[in-house]
């Protein structure tokens, strides 16, 4: 039977458009980025109700062209603040950060899922932030160079937007966003009947006929972009030691991980590629002290006066001046992005409170959000999704790192990990994620439940719990139960499988297991 087509009237289309684009009075917050004809990039935050806006323009001539501009969008509903934060690398190779804010504009609780994304997918890559980051809304990576035009436009709406995991309703042309071309596809095929199994452009709701219902879906999603769906964090993490937590050879890193001549090539060849040969996907990466450990400095750390120890928070600052190639993590990022995987970094202790024993130098600026680039900029530029801190479970409630820096990191979409397990006299730390060795989970949370928070309490408060599988309780070198003939790798494999089977998240040195002849694919399967 021949198909019959009818044109929908422009009047009807105008009414439908006006109806579907109508927003409530509180749907007024907007984030925008655009490139001018001279190449400069302007970022802007706006409140469409009051007309307030804040903008920043960056000249690509002062930027390193082979790294993207990292844009993070956030809101602080309690404070009524809307924010846009930036990270880029200047032409001298130094990571820079900035932030745009509008204060006292949000009157109602902001729902992070009520935001429509629109981007130029040829030079911008959007990503929604998972719900655990609370105030963080999304991230957009921007190419430094490209044609003029709109780069992204993110608008607060009065309804939940599509979950990218389930595709993008209304994207008839399958180009990643819903725009005029999708409306035209529906209108040009108006009232077509679709034989079973036939390709039927415009049948958005799959009811075999193209009509009002299909047009409504397209109009409701107009301007929406299919922001990247990273699938969330993996429950299996490769633990990679870079810089240790001990004194030894000055700032030494094993040559199978990094050398100043080869950069991070040894890490890829000797550690990560052997893992990927067995399991290309399904695991994340934890880099322990990625900028090395340092003890040729003036700060004390659990040592007698006049002596120094390596676990300092400024490891990136020392690397910039002494081993700058350590900060060229681009190959590692590319490798992990090719596997749709996350990267986490572990750095030293932010010393924003006085030591009760006086065994370290107090540094309040570790808690200043204005210094986020100095202490975290390289991790932010390389897209690290989380950062852990040595002995951070001891921070008091008035530590500026807890009250100011942690919220800044979370607003930028960075998960914060405490080490080790918080005690019950520090309830202000609940809500953050926790990483601890398996033996510490046993020796603290399980053995002393009246003193330490449990895994369930940590996760119920919004954090994650990571079990670092190293040595059994009481059997590590130096412990009374140490046995040099103990088959550590078999125990690690068995313990990791058991924990993953219980639904827990595990960090383990998988490269070591591969080198000792173990098949790690059961770990990947157990983590799914």
Helices and strands as residue ranges (DSSP letters): H 10-21, E 29-35, E 41-47, E 52-58, G 60-62, E 69-76, E 81-89, E 95-102, E 115-119, E 124-128, G 131-133, E 136-142, E 149-156, G 164-166, H 180-188, H 212-220, E 236-241, H 265-266, I 267-272, H 273-278, E 284-288, H 315-322, G 324-327, H 330-337, E 343-347, G 364-367, G 369-371, H 372-381, E 386-389, G 392-394, H 400-400, I 401-405, H 406-411, E 415-418, G 427-429, E 433-437, H 438-440, I 441-446, H 455-460, E 465-468, H 488-501, E 505-508, H 510-515, H 521-527
